[in-house]
Amino acid sequence: MKKNKPKILVYNAADTSKKTYHYLESLGCEVCILEASLSDERYYETFKVQAKGASAIIGNTFKHGRLSVDFFENTPNLRVITKYTIGTDEIDLALANQRGIIITNSPVEASWGGVAENVIAMMLSMLKKTVPRHLAVLNGDWRDQKLIGSYLGSRSDGFSGITLGIIGLGRVGSRLARLLSSWNFFIIACDPYVNSQQFIDLGVEEVSLTDLLKRSDVVSLNCSLTEETFNLINSDTIKQLKQGAVLINTARGQLIDEDALCQSIRSGLISQFAADVFCEEPLPPNSLLRGFDSAQVLLSPHMSAANYPGTLSAAIPVATDAVIDALRGRLPQNIINLEASQLWLKRFEGIDLICD
């Protein structure tokens, strides 16, 4: 009996060559590419309508709503949502678990490695006052005392060096610790989900969040966004920070209460803040973060992972393989919500939708 073609919806397509989409078509799939503009206010509605009947969805970052009840009710045959990127916080994982839908991502080194490098770039830019010095030269402000930077490493004259605190010792946090291991300053970290041996292997001191905030000269946020970490940096935790601390966020904007953050920058409790991610993206015109000068705040348009050679090119085969595995009735790699696996297997194991 002839199989119906499994529908795959591609949104915010990463494969501009469309080779992998043509390959999926050669396997007997119906590939629908969402052509709606990301700037379209009705993007989510269009996305939801075109997802109807899909067995698989594959795409990049999604910023136009959260895939929740109305979406999942519209996609009863859905097996997998796979991301070319790493973050999956735009998907209601609890609902996906209830329906036995697996979510996968593409944690390629080109992505998370680039983020770790960007943390270092931001840290150096802030501590060495790179942007203010550049502007000073252009404005004829030569060797002003306010342009003096901060020394990072320990020295033979007794200076002990700064302390870097890493919140989240996953791929990015671990790479950051490795890259900075020879810089002669203290590195401390907190992550309740990482084995203590990993801290030892990285030469990083394992501390509590409270201890990290109190001791760190520079705090780097490198944890996932979950219910537990939402607004992790808030009015209460900010009060625990070391006076004059530098805060860097390249993870997710919602890790920080931006109102409390801006108040702490004005008060001087946080001396400098650098971010590649925000609560609302793009950064809205009325954002309070726009009110600070370059000596206090350094902002980037969510591009830490965007580096040459292309980040997404490495993720394309990973995401494509995940879709193929799911459509063949077998669990793919890089599943985010393993809790859904047993129900998924009951629904789809061994049910192959792909024509050979």
PLY file of the C-alpha trace (Angstrom):
ply
format ascii 1.0
element vertex 356
property float x
property float y
property float z
element edge 355
property int vertex1
property int vertex2
end_header
0.00 0.00 0.00
1.34 3.40 -0.93
2.34 5.58 2.00
1.09 9.10 2.39
3.89 11.60 2.15
4.98 12.81 5.61
4.84 16.58 5.79
7.86 18.53 6.99
7.49 22.23 7.73
10.67 24.28 7.49
10.61 27.71 9.12
13.35 30.34 9.16
15.24 28.03 6.83
18.96 27.64 7.46
19.84 25.68 4.33
19.82 28.43 1.73
21.03 25.95 -0.91
17.92 23.83 -0.17
19.98 20.69 -0.82
18.84 18.98 2.37
15.22 19.89 1.64
15.51 18.36 -1.82
17.09 15.29 -0.22
14.15 14.94 2.16
11.81 15.20 -0.83
13.77 12.41 -2.53
12.96 10.26 0.50
9.28 10.74 -0.20
8.59 13.69 2.10
6.49 16.74 1.38
8.69 19.69 2.36
6.91 23.00 2.94
9.11 26.05 3.46
7.49 28.86 5.39
8.13 31.96 3.32
6.58 34.49 5.70
8.82 37.35 6.80
10.04 37.31 10.39
8.92 40.94 10.65
5.32 40.01 9.79
3.06 40.50 12.82
1.02 37.49 11.68
4.05 35.24 11.40
2.91 32.94 14.22
-0.60 32.54 12.78
0.85 31.73 9.38
3.29 29.30 11.00
0.48 27.56 12.90
-1.72 27.21 9.81
1.09 25.78 7.67
2.13 23.38 10.44
-1.23 21.60 10.26
-0.71 17.96 9.34
3.07 18.12 9.79
4.95 15.07 11.08
8.15 17.05 11.57
9.10 20.69 11.97
12.62 21.97 11.47
13.92 25.51 11.87
15.99 28.19 13.46
15.25 30.63 16.27
11.53 31.33 16.73
10.55 34.70 18.22
6.88 35.20 17.46
5.06 33.47 20.27
5.42 30.26 22.24
4.53 26.92 20.76
1.84 25.96 23.25
-1.69 24.50 23.48
-3.18 26.07 20.35
-0.19 24.98 18.31
0.00 21.39 19.53
-3.74 20.88 19.12
-3.28 21.87 15.50
-0.54 19.27 14.92
-1.82 15.86 16.14
0.57 13.90 13.88
3.68 15.78 14.93
6.63 13.58 15.91
9.51 15.98 16.26
10.49 19.64 16.37
14.18 19.98 15.63
16.23 23.14 15.92
19.26 24.20 13.90
20.18 26.17 17.02
20.56 25.18 20.69
17.90 27.03 22.68
14.38 25.60 22.86
12.76 27.96 25.37
10.15 29.07 22.80
8.55 25.62 23.04
6.29 24.49 25.88
8.22 21.33 26.78
5.67 20.19 29.36
2.95 20.06 26.71
5.29 18.36 24.26
6.00 15.72 26.92
2.30 15.13 27.50
1.78 14.51 23.79
4.88 12.39 23.25
6.51 14.89 20.90
10.30 15.01 21.03
12.29 18.22 20.73
15.87 18.13 19.48
18.52 20.78 19.04
21.89 21.03 17.30
24.62 21.66 19.90
27.45 22.01 17.40
30.78 23.38 18.58
30.61 26.15 15.99
27.68 27.54 17.97
28.52 27.10 21.65
32.25 27.57 21.09
31.54 30.91 19.44
29.48 32.02 22.42
32.34 31.26 24.83
34.72 33.29 22.66
32.26 36.16 22.62
32.10 36.22 26.43
35.86 36.80 26.44
35.54 39.52 23.81
32.89 41.29 25.88
34.86 40.90 29.11
37.99 42.40 27.57
36.04 45.17 25.86
34.47 46.19 29.16
37.49 45.84 31.44
39.91 47.43 28.98
37.33 50.09 27.99
37.88 49.44 24.32
34.83 51.31 22.99
35.18 54.39 25.27
38.87 54.65 24.35
38.01 54.50 20.65
35.39 57.22 21.05
37.79 59.30 23.14
40.38 59.32 20.37
37.77 60.37 17.82
36.58 63.15 20.14
40.07 64.42 20.98
39.86 63.17 24.58
43.44 61.98 25.07
44.53 59.71 27.97
41.77 60.74 30.34
41.91 59.02 33.74
38.41 57.65 33.26
39.81 55.53 30.42
42.10 53.50 32.67
41.33 49.80 32.28
41.44 46.90 34.72
44.32 44.44 35.05
43.06 40.86 34.96
45.73 38.38 36.02
47.77 38.00 39.17
51.22 39.63 39.25
54.54 39.15 41.02
54.03 42.45 42.86
51.28 40.87 44.92
48.19 41.78 42.90
46.01 38.68 43.12
44.02 39.22 39.92
40.29 39.34 39.36
37.76 36.61 40.13
35.52 35.36 37.34
32.25 33.68 38.29
30.61 31.38 35.74
26.93 30.55 36.27
26.32 27.36 34.33
29.16 24.93 33.62
27.75 23.28 30.53
29.33 23.42 27.08
29.76 27.20 26.98
30.78 27.62 30.60
33.26 24.75 30.41
34.83 26.08 27.20
35.09 29.52 28.80
36.89 28.06 31.82
39.30 26.15 29.59
40.07 29.16 27.41
40.82 31.33 30.45
42.62 28.71 32.53
46.07 30.23 31.88
45.12 33.85 32.53
46.25 33.81 36.16
43.04 34.80 37.84
40.55 32.91 39.97
37.67 31.13 38.27
34.71 30.00 40.35
31.48 28.49 39.11
28.10 27.21 40.22
25.96 24.59 38.56
23.87 22.20 40.66
23.45 19.83 37.71
27.15 19.22 37.03
29.22 16.57 38.78
31.88 17.92 41.14
34.55 16.07 39.15
33.97 18.40 36.21
34.84 21.40 38.38
38.03 19.62 39.43
38.94 18.68 35.85
38.51 22.30 34.76
40.49 23.69 37.70
37.45 25.68 38.77
36.27 26.13 42.35
32.73 24.90 42.94
30.67 27.42 44.91
27.04 28.30 45.63
25.26 31.04 43.69
25.35 33.32 46.74
29.10 32.79 47.20
29.73 33.37 43.51
27.86 36.66 43.48
29.66 37.91 46.59
33.14 37.04 45.36
33.13 37.65 41.60
34.51 40.74 39.91
33.02 39.50 36.64
29.90 37.32 36.46
29.10 35.46 33.23
25.66 33.94 32.71
25.94 30.71 30.73
22.98 28.67 31.96
19.82 27.53 30.21
16.53 29.34 30.64
14.17 27.24 32.77
11.47 27.92 35.33
14.22 27.71 37.93
16.52 30.22 36.24
13.90 32.72 35.03
14.89 36.13 36.50
17.79 34.47 38.29
19.39 37.89 38.48
16.74 39.97 40.26
16.52 42.68 42.89
17.37 40.20 45.65
20.29 38.42 43.99
21.69 41.69 42.68
22.06 42.87 46.29
24.44 39.94 46.83
26.80 41.13 44.10
30.21 42.49 44.87
30.22 46.30 44.64
31.25 47.38 41.15
30.87 43.94 39.57
30.74 43.43 35.80
27.83 41.31 34.50
27.83 39.55 31.12
24.83 37.74 29.63
25.17 35.69 26.44
22.61 33.04 27.42
18.99 34.27 27.53
17.57 37.70 28.29
14.92 36.36 30.64
17.61 35.25 33.09
17.71 38.88 34.23
15.08 41.26 35.59
16.01 44.19 33.35
14.32 46.82 35.53
16.29 45.71 38.58
19.43 45.51 36.45
19.11 49.10 35.21
18.56 50.36 38.75
21.73 48.61 39.89
23.74 50.12 37.01
22.51 53.59 37.92
23.43 53.05 41.57
26.90 51.78 40.65
26.41 48.37 42.24
26.97 46.93 38.77
29.69 48.99 37.16
29.39 47.52 33.66
26.95 45.29 31.83
27.38 43.48 28.50
24.65 41.48 26.78
23.97 39.64 23.56
20.44 38.66 24.61
17.44 40.56 25.94
13.98 40.01 27.42
12.47 41.40 24.23
14.24 41.08 20.90
14.97 43.16 18.92
15.67 45.60 21.75
12.61 47.91 21.85
13.01 51.67 21.38
11.86 52.33 24.95
14.29 49.90 26.59
15.98 51.37 29.66
19.24 49.82 28.49
19.43 52.45 25.77
19.96 55.14 28.40
23.54 54.22 29.32
26.80 55.21 27.67
29.40 52.83 26.23
31.49 52.93 29.40
28.62 51.29 31.28
26.78 49.09 28.81
27.85 47.07 25.77
25.06 45.57 23.65
25.10 43.02 20.83
22.18 41.89 18.58
22.03 38.19 19.65
24.97 37.22 17.43
27.46 35.51 19.75
27.10 32.27 17.80
27.20 34.02 14.41
30.78 33.61 13.24
32.64 32.60 10.10
32.87 29.81 9.05
29.08 29.63 9.32
27.60 28.28 12.53
24.39 26.97 10.99
26.16 25.10 8.19
27.52 22.69 10.80
24.05 22.27 12.32
22.19 21.50 9.08
23.21 17.81 8.82
22.63 17.29 12.55
19.08 18.62 12.37
18.34 16.80 9.11
19.44 13.46 10.57
17.17 14.05 13.58
14.15 14.53 11.32
14.97 11.42 9.27
15.40 9.28 12.39
12.09 10.46 13.84
10.22 9.82 10.59
11.72 6.32 10.46
10.31 5.58 13.90
13.52 5.70 15.90
14.70 8.13 18.54
17.17 10.71 17.19
20.18 12.25 18.88
20.18 15.47 20.94
16.73 15.09 22.49
16.00 17.93 24.90
12.92 16.44 26.55
13.89 12.85 27.28
10.78 12.62 29.47
8.74 12.33 26.27
10.69 9.34 24.94
8.60 6.52 26.39
5.30 7.94 25.17
6.93 8.76 21.83
8.08 5.16 21.45
4.57 3.91 22.19
3.18 6.19 19.50
5.82 5.99 16.79
8.50 3.32 17.34
9.05 1.31 14.18
6.43 3.24 12.20
8.47 4.29 9.19
7.00 7.12 7.11
9.88 7.36 4.65
9.81 5.60 1.29
13.02 3.82 0.32
0 1
1 2
2 3
3 4
4 5
5 6
6 7
7 8
8 9
9 10
10 11
11 12
12 13
13 14
14 15
15 16
16 17
17 18
18 19
19 20
20 21
21 22
22 23
23 24
24 25
25 26
26 27
27 28
28 29
29 30
30 31
31 32
32 33
33 34
34 35
35 36
36 37
37 38
38 39
39 40
40 41
41 42
42 43
43 44
44 45
45 46
46 47
47 48
48 49
49 50
50 51
51 52
52 53
53 54
54 55
55 56
56 57
57 58
58 59
59 60
60 61
61 62
62 63
63 64
64 65
65 66
66 67
67 68
68 69
69 70
70 71
71 72
72 73
73 74
74 75
75 76
76 77
77 78
78 79
79 80
80 81
81 82
82 83
83 84
84 85
85 86
86 87
87 88
88 89
89 90
90 91
91 92
92 93
93 94
94 95
95 96
96 97
97 98
98 99
99 100
100 101
101 102
102 103
103 104
104 105
105 106
106 107
107 108
108 109
109 110
110 111
111 112
112 113
113 114
114 115
115 116
116 117
117 118
118 119
119 120
120 121
121 122
122 123
123 124
124 125
125 126
126 127
127 128
128 129
129 130
130 131
131 132
132 133
133 134
134 135
135 136
136 137
137 138
138 139
139 140
140 141
141 142
142 143
143 144
144 145
145 146
146 147
147 148
148 149
149 150
150 151
151 152
152 153
153 154
154 155
155 156
156 157
157 158
158 159
159 160
160 161
161 162
162 163
163 164
164 165
165 166
166 167
167 168
168 169
169 170
170 171
171 172
172 173
173 174
174 175
175 176
176 177
177 178
178 179
179 180
180 181
181 182
182 183
183 184
184 185
185 186
186 187
187 188
188 189
189 190
190 191
191 192
192 193
193 194
194 195
195 196
196 197
197 198
198 199
199 200
200 201
201 202
202 203
203 204
204 205
205 206
206 207
207 208
208 209
209 210
210 211
211 212
212 213
213 214
214 215
215 216
216 217
217 218
218 219
219 220
220 221
221 222
222 223
223 224
224 225
225 226
226 227
227 228
228 229
229 230
230 231
231 232
232 233
233 234
234 235
235 236
236 237
237 238
238 239
239 240
240 241
241 242
242 243
243 244
244 245
245 246
246 247
247 248
248 249
249 250
250 251
251 252
252 253
253 254
254 255
255 256
256 257
257 258
258 259
259 260
260 261
261 262
262 263
263 264
264 265
265 266
266 267
267 268
268 269
269 270
270 271
271 272
272 273
273 274
274 275
275 276
276 277
277 278
278 279
279 280
280 281
281 282
282 283
283 284
284 285
285 286
286 287
287 288
288 289
289 290
290 291
291 292
292 293
293 294
294 295
295 296
296 297
297 298
298 299
299 300
300 301
301 302
302 303
303 304
304 305
305 306
306 307
307 308
308 309
309 310
310 311
311 312
312 313
313 314
314 315
315 316
316 317
317 318
318 319
319 320
320 321
321 322
322 323
323 324
324 325
325 326
326 327
327 328
328 329
329 330
330 331
331 332
332 333
333 334
334 335
335 336
336 337
337 338
338 339
339 340
340 341
341 342
342 343
343 344
344 345
345 346
346 347
347 348
348 349
349 350
350 351
351 352
352 353
353 354
354 355
